[in-house]
Amino acid sequence: MVLHESMEMYLETILMLSKELTHVRAIDIVKKMEFSKPTVSIALKKLKESDYVNIDNNNYIHLTDKGLEVAKDILEKHEVLTAFLMKIGVSQENAAKDACKIEHDITNETFTCIKEFLKK
């Protein structure tokens, strides 16, 4: 399964929630992403079928190694792009919003160059 932007957003959200909460449940994702329960259920089913998440007997959601790798990559892009945009004068609020849009489409070359630029 090729991950589309929305699926990457789910994985990133699960990772962020797992840093805040002891256990991540579907309702936590519903609240964070402001999506309907059925929409989140469908997405989680697809992510589970593609081995990006596991859902245990208590309905707690866990990223698989494969899911964690994607989530960490997207979160890193989000954080670096937000920092870059703020460095060039964009407000924190807009930088975070714009980074969210860019993080799914940026090439590895461009992202690497931005990271190197920020190190200087």
C-alpha positions in Angstrom: 0.0 0.0 0.0 1.4 3.4 -1.0 0.7 5.7 1.8 -1.3 8.8 1.0 -1.1 12.0 2.9 -4.1 11.2 5.0 -2.6 7.9 6.1 0.7 9.5 6.9 -1.2 12.1 9.0 -2.8 9.2 11.0 0.5 7.7 11.7 2.0 11.0 12.8 -1.0 11.7 15.0 -0.7 8.3 16.7 3.0 8.9 17.4 2.3 12.3 18.8 -0.6 10.9 21.0 1.6 8.1 22.2 4.0 10.7 23.6 1.2 12.4 25.5 -1.0 9.4 26.6 -0.4 6.1 28.2 -2.6 4.4 25.6 -3.8 5.6 22.3 -7.4 4.8 21.4 -9.5 5.5 18.3 -11.5 8.2 20.2 -8.2 10.0 20.9 -7.5 10.2 17.2 -11.1 11.3 16.5 -10.6 14.2 19.0 -7.1 15.2 17.8 -7.9 15.1 14.1 -11.5 16.2 14.4 -12.7 13.4 12.1 -15.8 11.3 12.6 -15.6 7.9 14.3 -16.4 6.0 11.1 -13.7 7.8 9.1 -11.1 7.0 11.8 -12.3 3.3 12.0 -11.9 2.9 8.2 -8.4 4.4 8.2 -7.3 2.3 11.1 -8.6 -0.8 9.4 -6.5 0.0 6.3 -3.4 0.8 8.4 -3.8 -2.5 10.3 -4.3 -4.5 7.1 -1.1 -2.9 5.7 0.9 -3.7 8.9 1.4 -0.1 10.0 -0.6 -0.4 13.3 -1.7 -3.1 15.7 -4.8 -2.9 17.8 -4.7 -5.0 21.0 -7.6 -6.7 22.9 -8.2 -3.5 24.9 -8.5 -1.5 21.6 -5.2 0.3 22.2 -3.5 1.3 19.0 0.3 0.6 18.6 2.5 1.5 15.7 4.4 -1.4 14.2 8.0 -0.9 13.4 7.0 -0.1 9.8 4.4 2.4 11.1 6.8 4.0 13.6 9.4 4.5 10.8 7.0 6.4 8.7 5.6 8.4 11.6 9.0 9.4 12.8 9.9 10.5 9.3 6.8 12.7 8.9 7.2 14.2 12.4 10.8 15.1 11.8 9.9 16.8 8.5 7.1 18.7 10.3 9.4 19.9 13.0 12.3 20.8 10.7 10.0 22.6 8.2 8.3 24.5 11.0 11.7 25.6 12.3 12.8 26.6 8.8 9.7 28.6 8.1 9.9 30.4 11.4 13.6 31.2 10.7 12.6 33.0 7.5 10.0 35.0 9.4 6.8 33.0 9.2 4.7 33.1 12.4 4.7 29.9 14.5 1.0 29.2 13.8 1.4 29.6 10.0 4.7 27.8 10.0 3.1 24.8 11.6 0.2 24.8 9.2 2.3 25.2 6.2 4.8 22.6 7.3 1.9 20.1 7.6 1.1 20.7 4.0 4.7 20.6 2.7 5.9 17.5 4.7 4.1 15.0 2.5 5.4 16.3 -0.8 8.9 17.5 -0.2 11.7 15.6 -1.9 14.4 14.0 0.2 17.0 16.2 -1.5 15.2 19.4 -0.6 14.5 18.2 2.9 18.2 17.3 3.4 19.3 20.7 2.1 16.9 22.5 4.5 18.3 20.4 7.5 21.8 21.3 6.5 20.9 25.0 6.1 19.4 25.1 9.6 22.6 23.6 11.0 24.6 26.6 9.8 
